[in-house]
Amino acid sequence: MLAYLIRRLIAAAVLLVAIVVVVFGIFFLIPKWAGVDIASNFVGKQADPAALEAVREKLGLGDPIFVQVWEFFKGIFVGRTYASGGDVTHCAAPCFGYSFRSEQAVWPVLTDRFPVTLGLALGAAVLWLLFGVAAGVLSALKRGSLWDRASMVVALSGVSLPIYFTGLLSLAVFYYGLGWIDATYTPLADGFGSWFQSMLLPWITLAFLYAAMYARITRATMLEIMGEDYIRTARAKGLREPVVIGKHAMRSTMTPILTMLGIDLGALIGGAILTESTFSLPGLGQAVLQAIRNHDLPIILGVTMITSLAVIIANLVVDILYAVIDPRVRLA
């Protein structure tokens, strides 16, 4: 197990470095090849040539791409100083870049908004796992029944309807219409009850989409597994049906579910842009949307790194859980 973890951690570190290099290339190298002056994104389109040259010198935009990547990584551990003549800006470690449009370091922006996105992703994940997996299992066990067809119709609706539609619909009904839920975001520091109520509609809206997908994949996987030889053998031994389903069938069913969960949860931790925008949640998704509108490349790069790291960690945890849930899986 220890050797496996060490190998995966090394592979994760290499993958993260590769991601940063690729993202740097997309943001800073490809525009240069296309004849776009990247410095104008930091000072505005109407800046004079002297201001543009000062920005290029301050950010090191004239350096080779590998030098810029090295300076970025070095800044994470020891901080970074941006200097051009007498204009000096220091970014303390961990420095994930500095936004000269908002005049603030990227790391405090990420840490300030990350708890909102993390709470949204984890709360929605609990709901979609509970209801999605349960609905899929019941549909498989009652194949062809009224429950099976009704749940799959609901699942198809959940997959088909976009979040900005279901989110606005839920706001119109439960917030503006019935007034049952206060959807105005309240930080957790102001009280758990108020925070929970403000997150309830975003959780349900986001979980509705994912629960639909998880219900469909759970049903398909369960139907396939119920026809396997080891399930028939377990029944032939006289095991009770709940034991056959819970101990044998569900273990194999959870393997693809865990794979999906690692990818989905990791991606959502990087920001659920549509959900956060619909419910005005000050999370990473809303931050990156504002950064895209303002051409704020350091913020976009910082959120991209957080998303990549979250996906890598989530998939590492999923790989370890495979051996716990399914005894046929062994870590090597």
C-alpha positions as CSV (number, residue, x, y, z in Angstrom):
1,M,0.0,0.0,0.0
2,L,2.8,2.5,0.9
3,A,4.7,1.8,-2.3
4,Y,1.5,2.3,-4.3
5,L,0.8,5.6,-2.5
6,I,4.3,6.8,-3.2
7,R,4.1,6.0,-6.9
8,R,0.7,7.7,-7.2
9,L,1.9,10.8,-5.4
10,I,4.9,11.0,-7.7
11,A,2.7,10.5,-10.8
12,A,0.3,13.2,-9.4
13,A,3.1,15.7,-9.0
14,V,4.4,15.0,-12.5
15,L,0.8,15.4,-13.9
16,L,0.3,18.6,-12.1
17,V,3.5,20.1,-13.5
18,A,2.5,19.0,-17.0
19,I,-0.9,20.6,-16.5
20,V,0.6,23.9,-15.5
21,V,3.0,23.9,-18.5
22,V,0.1,23.2,-20.8
23,V,-2.1,25.9,-19.3
24,F,0.8,28.4,-19.4
25,G,1.2,27.5,-23.1
26,I,-2.5,28.1,-23.8
27,F,-2.6,31.4,-21.9
28,F,0.8,32.9,-22.7
29,L,2.4,31.1,-25.6
30,I,-0.4,30.5,-28.1
31,P,-1.7,34.1,-28.0
32,K,1.9,35.3,-28.6
33,W,2.1,33.0,-31.7
34,A,-1.2,34.4,-32.9
35,G,0.2,38.0,-32.7
36,V,-1.8,39.0,-29.6
37,D,-0.1,41.3,-27.1
38,I,-0.7,39.6,-23.7
39,A,0.5,42.7,-21.8
40,S,-2.6,44.5,-23.1
41,N,-4.7,42.1,-21.0
42,F,-3.1,43.5,-17.8
43,V,-3.1,47.2,-18.6
44,G,-6.1,47.7,-21.0
45,K,-6.3,48.1,-24.7
46,Q,-5.7,51.8,-24.7
47,A,-2.4,51.7,-22.8
48,D,0.6,53.6,-24.3
49,P,3.7,51.6,-25.5
50,A,5.7,52.6,-22.4
51,A,3.1,51.1,-20.1
52,L,3.0,47.9,-22.1
53,E,6.8,47.5,-22.0
54,A,6.8,48.1,-18.3
55,V,4.2,45.3,-17.8
56,R,6.2,42.9,-20.0
57,E,9.3,43.6,-17.9
58,K,7.4,43.3,-14.6
59,L,5.8,40.0,-15.5
60,G,8.7,38.5,-17.4
61,L,6.5,38.0,-20.5
62,G,9.6,38.3,-22.7
63,D,11.2,35.3,-21.0
64,P,11.1,31.8,-22.5
65,I,8.0,29.9,-21.5
66,F,10.0,27.4,-19.3
67,V,11.5,30.3,-17.4
68,Q,8.0,31.8,-16.7
69,V,6.8,28.3,-15.5
70,W,9.9,28.0,-13.2
71,E,9.2,31.5,-11.7
72,F,5.6,30.5,-11.1
73,F,6.5,27.3,-9.3
74,K,9.2,29.0,-7.3
75,G,6.7,31.6,-6.2
76,I,4.5,29.0,-4.7
77,F,7.2,28.0,-2.2
78,V,9.2,31.2,-1.6
79,G,7.0,34.0,-2.9
80,R,7.7,36.3,-5.9
81,T,8.6,39.9,-6.5
82,Y,7.3,41.7,-9.6
83,A,9.6,44.6,-10.4
84,S,9.9,47.1,-13.2
85,G,12.2,50.0,-12.5
86,G,11.0,51.6,-9.2
87,D,7.6,49.8,-9.4
88,V,7.9,46.7,-7.1
89,T,5.1,44.4,-6.1
90,H,5.7,41.5,-3.7
91,C,3.5,38.4,-3.6
92,A,4.0,36.4,-0.4
93,A,4.3,32.6,-0.5
94,P,2.3,30.7,-1.5
95,C,2.1,32.9,-4.5
96,F,-0.2,31.5,-7.3
97,G,0.2,34.7,-9.2
98,Y,-0.8,38.3,-8.8
99,S,-3.8,40.0,-10.4
100,F,-2.8,43.5,-11.5
101,R,-6.4,44.2,-12.5
102,S,-7.8,43.8,-9.0
103,E,-4.5,44.6,-7.3
104,Q,-4.4,41.5,-5.1
105,A,-2.6,38.2,-4.9
106,V,-4.4,35.2,-6.4
107,W,-4.0,32.9,-3.3
108,P,-6.2,35.0,-0.9
109,V,-8.9,35.1,-3.6
110,L,-8.8,31.3,-3.8
111,T,-8.8,30.7,-0.1
112,D,-11.6,33.1,0.4
113,R,-13.9,31.5,-2.2
114,F,-12.9,27.9,-1.8
115,P,-15.0,27.1,1.3
116,V,-18.2,28.2,-0.6
117,T,-17.5,25.9,-3.5
118,L,-16.4,23.0,-1.3
119,G,-19.6,23.2,0.7
120,L,-21.7,23.3,-2.4
121,A,-19.9,20.3,-4.0
122,L,-19.9,18.1,-0.9
123,G,-23.5,18.9,0.0
124,A,-24.8,18.2,-3.5
125,A,-22.6,15.0,-3.7
126,V,-24.3,13.6,-0.5
127,L,-27.7,14.2,-2.0
128,W,-27.0,12.8,-5.5
129,L,-25.3,9.7,-4.1
130,L,-28.2,8.9,-1.7
131,F,-31.1,9.5,-4.1
132,G,-29.3,8.6,-7.4
133,V,-27.9,5.3,-6.3
134,A,-31.0,4.3,-4.4
135,A,-33.2,5.1,-7.3
136,G,-31.0,3.2,-9.7
137,V,-30.9,0.1,-7.5
138,L,-34.6,0.0,-7.0
139,S,-35.2,0.5,-10.7
140,A,-32.9,-2.5,-11.5
141,L,-34.6,-4.7,-8.9
142,K,-38.1,-3.7,-10.1
143,R,-37.2,-3.7,-13.8
144,G,-40.2,-3.0,-16.0
145,S,-42.4,-1.8,-13.1
146,L,-44.1,1.6,-12.7
147,W,-41.4,2.7,-10.3
148,D,-38.7,1.8,-12.9
149,R,-40.3,3.7,-15.7
150,A,-41.2,6.7,-13.5
151,S,-37.7,7.1,-12.0
152,M,-36.0,6.8,-15.4
153,V,-38.3,9.5,-16.8
154,V,-37.3,11.7,-13.9
155,A,-33.7,10.8,-14.5
156,L,-34.0,11.7,-18.2
157,S,-35.5,15.0,-17.3
158,G,-32.7,15.7,-14.8
159,V,-30.1,15.0,-17.5
160,S,-31.9,17.1,-20.2
161,L,-32.8,20.2,-18.2
162,P,-29.9,22.7,-17.7
163,I,-29.1,23.9,-14.3
164,Y,-29.8,27.5,-15.1
165,F,-33.4,26.5,-15.9
166,T,-34.0,24.2,-12.9
167,G,-32.2,26.8,-10.6
168,L,-34.3,29.7,-11.8
169,L,-37.5,27.6,-11.6
170,S,-36.7,26.6,-8.0
171,L,-36.0,30.2,-7.1
172,A,-39.3,31.3,-8.7
173,V,-41.3,28.7,-6.8
174,F,-39.8,28.3,-3.4
175,Y,-38.1,31.7,-2.8
176,Y,-40.1,34.3,-4.7
177,G,-43.4,32.4,-4.9
178,L,-44.0,30.4,-1.7
179,G,-41.3,32.1,0.4
180,W,-40.4,28.8,2.1
181,I,-36.6,29.2,1.7
182,D,-34.3,32.2,2.0
183,A,-31.9,31.7,-0.9
184,T,-29.7,34.7,-0.1
185,Y,-26.3,33.3,0.6
186,T,-25.2,33.4,4.3
187,P,-21.7,32.5,5.3
188,L,-21.2,29.5,7.7
189,A,-19.6,31.8,10.2
190,D,-23.0,33.6,10.6
191,G,-24.7,30.4,11.8
192,F,-25.2,26.9,10.6
193,G,-29.0,27.1,10.3
194,S,-28.9,30.2,8.1
195,W,-26.0,28.8,6.0
196,F,-27.8,25.4,5.6
197,Q,-31.0,27.1,4.4
198,S,-29.2,29.3,1.9
199,M,-27.4,26.3,0.5
200,L,-30.5,24.0,0.3
201,L,-31.8,25.1,-3.1
202,P,-28.3,25.1,-4.8
203,W,-27.7,21.6,-3.4
204,I,-30.9,20.3,-4.7
205,T,-30.6,21.9,-8.1
206,L,-27.0,20.6,-8.6
207,A,-27.8,17.2,-7.1
208,F,-30.8,16.8,-9.5
209,L,-28.6,16.9,-12.5
210,Y,-26.0,14.4,-11.1
211,A,-28.5,12.1,-9.3
212,A,-30.2,11.6,-12.7
213,M,-26.9,10.4,-14.3
214,Y,-26.0,8.3,-11.3
215,A,-29.4,6.6,-11.3
216,R,-29.1,5.6,-14.9
217,I,-25.5,4.2,-14.6
218,T,-26.4,2.4,-11.3
219,R,-29.5,0.8,-13.0
220,A,-27.5,-0.3,-16.0
221,T,-24.6,-1.7,-13.9
222,M,-26.9,-3.4,-11.4
223,L,-28.8,-5.2,-14.2
224,E,-25.6,-6.5,-15.7
225,I,-24.2,-7.7,-12.3
226,M,-27.4,-9.4,-11.3
227,G,-26.9,-11.9,-14.2
228,E,-23.3,-12.8,-13.1
229,D,-22.4,-16.3,-12.0
230,Y,-21.3,-15.3,-8.5
231,I,-24.7,-13.8,-7.9
232,R,-26.5,-17.0,-8.9
233,T,-24.0,-18.9,-6.8
234,A,-24.8,-16.8,-3.7
235,R,-28.5,-17.3,-4.2
236,A,-27.9,-21.1,-4.7
237,K,-26.1,-21.2,-1.3
238,G,-29.3,-20.0,0.3
239,L,-28.2,-16.5,1.2
240,R,-31.0,-14.0,1.9
241,E,-31.8,-11.6,-0.9
242,P,-30.7,-8.5,1.1
243,V,-27.3,-10.1,1.7
244,V,-26.9,-11.0,-2.0
245,I,-27.8,-7.4,-3.0
246,G,-26.0,-5.5,-0.2
247,K,-22.8,-7.6,0.2
248,H,-22.2,-8.9,-3.3
249,A,-24.0,-6.9,-6.0
250,M,-23.6,-3.5,-4.5
251,R,-19.8,-3.9,-4.1
252,S,-19.4,-4.4,-7.8
253,T,-22.0,-1.7,-8.6
254,M,-20.1,0.9,-6.6
255,T,-16.9,0.6,-8.7
256,P,-18.1,2.7,-11.6
257,I,-20.0,5.0,-9.2
258,L,-16.8,5.8,-7.4
259,T,-15.0,6.4,-10.7
260,M,-17.7,9.0,-11.7
261,L,-17.7,10.5,-8.2
262,G,-13.9,11.1,-8.3
263,I,-14.1,13.0,-11.6
264,D,-17.3,14.9,-10.8
265,L,-16.5,15.9,-7.3
266,G,-13.0,17.0,-8.3
267,A,-14.3,19.1,-11.2
268,L,-17.0,20.7,-9.0
269,I,-14.4,21.7,-6.4
270,G,-12.9,23.9,-9.2
271,G,-16.2,25.8,-9.3
272,A,-19.8,25.0,-10.4
273,I,-20.1,28.1,-12.6
274,L,-23.7,27.8,-13.6
275,T,-25.0,27.0,-10.1
276,E,-22.9,29.6,-8.4
277,S,-24.0,32.2,-11.0
278,T,-27.7,31.3,-10.7
279,F,-27.7,31.5,-6.9
280,S,-25.1,34.3,-6.6
281,L,-22.7,32.1,-4.5
282,P,-19.3,33.8,-4.1
283,G,-17.3,30.7,-5.0
284,L,-14.5,29.8,-7.3
285,G,-16.9,29.4,-10.2
286,Q,-18.1,32.9,-10.0
287,A,-14.5,34.1,-9.5
288,V,-13.4,32.5,-12.7
289,L,-16.4,33.8,-14.6
290,Q,-15.5,37.3,-13.6
291,A,-11.9,36.7,-14.4
292,I,-12.9,35.5,-17.9
293,R,-14.9,38.7,-18.5
294,N,-12.1,40.9,-17.2
295,H,-9.3,38.9,-19.1
296,D,-7.7,38.3,-15.6
297,L,-5.4,35.5,-16.6
298,P,-3.7,34.9,-13.1
299,I,-7.1,34.2,-11.5
300,I,-8.0,31.7,-14.3
301,L,-4.6,30.0,-13.9
302,G,-5.0,29.7,-10.2
303,V,-8.5,28.2,-10.4
304,T,-7.3,25.8,-13.1
305,M,-4.5,24.6,-10.7
306,I,-6.9,24.1,-7.9
307,T,-9.3,22.2,-10.1
308,S,-6.5,20.0,-11.4
309,L,-5.2,19.2,-7.9
310,A,-8.7,18.4,-6.7
311,V,-9.3,16.0,-9.6
312,I,-6.0,14.3,-9.0
313,I,-6.6,13.9,-5.2
314,A,-10.2,12.7,-5.7
315,N,-9.1,10.0,-8.1
316,L,-6.3,8.9,-5.8
317,V,-8.8,8.5,-3.0
318,V,-11.1,6.6,-5.3
319,D,-8.4,4.2,-6.4
320,I,-7.7,3.4,-2.7
321,L,-11.4,2.9,-2.0
322,Y,-11.6,0.3,-4.8
323,A,-9.8,-2.3,-2.8
324,V,-12.0,-1.5,0.3
325,I,-15.3,-1.9,-1.5
326,D,-14.5,-4.6,-4.1
327,P,-12.3,-7.5,-2.7
328,R,-11.4,-8.5,-6.3
329,V,-9.4,-5.3,-6.7
330,R,-5.9,-5.3,-5.4
331,L,-3.5,-2.4,-5.3
332,A,-0.2,-3.2,-7.1
